[in-house]
Amino acid sequence: MKVHLIKTPEYDIEDFREAIDFLNSFDGPLKFISSDYEFDKNEFYFLSYNLFPYHNFKYPSNQTAIKFDANKGNPLSWRELFSLCVFYRQHSKIENDDFVVLLTKRKNALNWFSAADDSKNIFVHTVEWENYTKINSKYPIAYQVIENIMQSLMNVDIINIPNKYVHEPSIGCMNDFCINKESIIIKLQTGNICPDCADKIIEEKIDDNLLNQVYEIFNGIRNELSFKQRFRKKIDPVPIIVEKNNKILLPNLNYLEIRLNPLFKTLYVFYLKHNEGVKLNELNDFKAELLSLYRKFSNLSIDDTNAVLESRIDDLVNPYGGSFSQKKNKLNKIISELLGEPLAQFYRIEGDRGKPFKINISQNLIDIRY
């Protein structure tokens, strides 16, 4: 099942890609596809910020009794937000069974975290998460994407609430309504689906493989929260394991997983294997090994040819291109955000041009099990 992710112009492209990379680090039936499509502000007048604070809804609001509130930062009606999904669905000829998810910094008239319509269109508000949690916003954003996909597949009524499958007050379930927005942290921490909602999933015959993927994503988010709360002050380096199933784990930190997309994982595991360090201008000598790792870690579709994989590795090992530095910097950013300082310094790929790049932990802390 394909999930197409789009964004409004003000949402940073790097933040957008980080959230999608996280979702794509979990194998399963849900395939997350990013789009760099830019909406025309002349065609969609409401995407312009210069209307503030005099914005009137061009489309009827979902709840017309709610008046404009300047403190919400020029909010949009659900109809306006979903109109972007509908337009993109038609423009890109998206299948009816696929989801279209809009990530946006623009607040909505009802001040919800996210919502879905009955045509598999979803919007997610991407900012102000620092008010509720200290973890990177990509994690709660990813949670909202999955939550709405599941609610859509479950045919949950999100209008007449609370009900049997939308809970208020919160009980630590995926389908908690969270009228008090601070209670969102409860379901992020539990990563749970209550018995009633689990029965509804069975009733709707949702694929077990999809459900397993959902639980993996929820557990990944929960583990990150757990690490931030319990281990963030850890200073000494701890063992790192690359399992046979390709997971990169820190067992001493509650089996915290370093989640990377296949190309980033290829580069990272390569440097774990070559703990002595490898210079950028020497990478081409290891092209065959890098390509083998990329094939192992890649979850690309069978339509992707070897030529595509080889092209990406060629770019990576080219000392005169920018691919290596770009990938290394983004990978290091993920490590730094995940582990925090000073622990992250031991796990980043570091070095200067002309000198070996390496991961600064001792060989006896590295365990590659394949």
BELSUL-V541515 format. One record per residue. N is the residue number from 1. SS is DSSP state (H for helix, E for strand, C for the rest). Layout:
n = <N;N>
ss = <SS;SS>
This chain:
n = <1;2;3;4;5;6;7;8;9;10;11;12;13;14;15;16;17;18;19;20;21;22;23;24;25;26;27;28;29;30;31;32;33;34;35;36;37;38;39;40;41;42;43;44;45;46;47;48;49;50;51;52;53;54;55;56;57;58;59;60;61;62;63;64;65;66;67;68;69;70;71;72;73;74;75;76;77;78;79;80;81;82;83;84;85;86;87;88;89;90;91;92;93;94;95;96;97;98;99;100;101;102;103;104;105;106;107;108;109;110;111;112;113;114;115;116;117;118;119;120;121;122;123;124;125;126;127;128;129;130;131;132;133;134;135;136;137;138;139;140;141;142;143;144;145;146;147;148;149;150;151;152;153;154;155;156;157;158;159;160;161;162;163;164;165;166;167;168;169;170;171;172;173;174;175;176;177;178;179;180;181;182;183;184;185;186;187;188;189;190;191;192;193;194;195;196;197;198;199;200;201;202;203;204;205;206;207;208;209;210;211;212;213;214;215;216;217;218;219;220;221;222;223;224;225;226;227;228;229;230;231;232;233;234;235;236;237;238;239;240;241;242;243;244;245;246;247;248;249;250;251;252;253;254;255;256;257;258;259;260;261;262;263;264;265;266;267;268;269;270;271;272;273;274;275;276;277;278;279;280;281;282;283;284;285;286;287;288;289;290;291;292;293;294;295;296;297;298;299;300;301;302;303;304;305;306;307;308;309;310;311;312;313;314;315;316;317;318;319;320;321;322;323;324;325;326;327;328;329;330;331;332;333;334;335;336;337;338;339;340;341;342;343;344;345;346;347;348;349;350;351;352;353;354;355;356;357;358;359;360;361;362;363;364;365;366;367;368;369;370>
ss = <C;E;E;E;E;E;E;C;C;C;C;C;H;H;H;H;H;H;H;H;H;H;H;H;C;C;C;C;C;C;E;E;E;E;C;C;C;C;C;C;C;C;C;C;H;H;H;C;H;H;H;C;C;C;C;C;C;C;C;C;C;C;C;C;C;C;C;C;C;H;H;H;C;C;C;E;C;H;H;H;H;H;H;H;H;H;H;H;H;H;H;C;C;C;C;C;C;C;E;E;E;E;E;E;C;C;C;E;C;C;C;C;C;E;E;E;C;C;C;C;E;E;E;E;E;C;C;C;H;H;H;C;C;C;C;C;H;H;H;H;H;H;H;H;H;H;H;H;H;H;H;H;H;C;C;C;C;C;C;C;C;C;E;C;C;E;E;C;C;C;C;C;C;C;C;E;C;C;C;C;H;H;H;H;H;H;H;H;H;H;C;C;C;C;H;H;H;H;H;H;H;H;H;C;C;C;C;H;H;H;H;H;H;H;H;H;H;H;H;H;H;H;H;H;H;H;H;H;H;H;C;C;C;C;C;C;C;C;C;E;E;E;C;C;C;C;C;E;E;E;H;H;H;C;C;E;E;C;C;C;C;H;H;H;H;H;H;H;H;H;H;H;H;C;C;C;C;E;C;H;H;H;H;H;H;H;H;H;H;H;H;H;H;H;H;H;H;C;C;C;C;C;C;C;C;H;H;H;H;H;H;H;H;H;H;H;H;C;C;C;C;C;H;H;H;H;H;H;H;H;H;H;H;H;H;H;H;H;H;C;C;C;H;H;H;H;C;C;E;E;C;C;C;C;C;C;E;E;E;C;C;C;H;H;H;E;E;E;C;C>
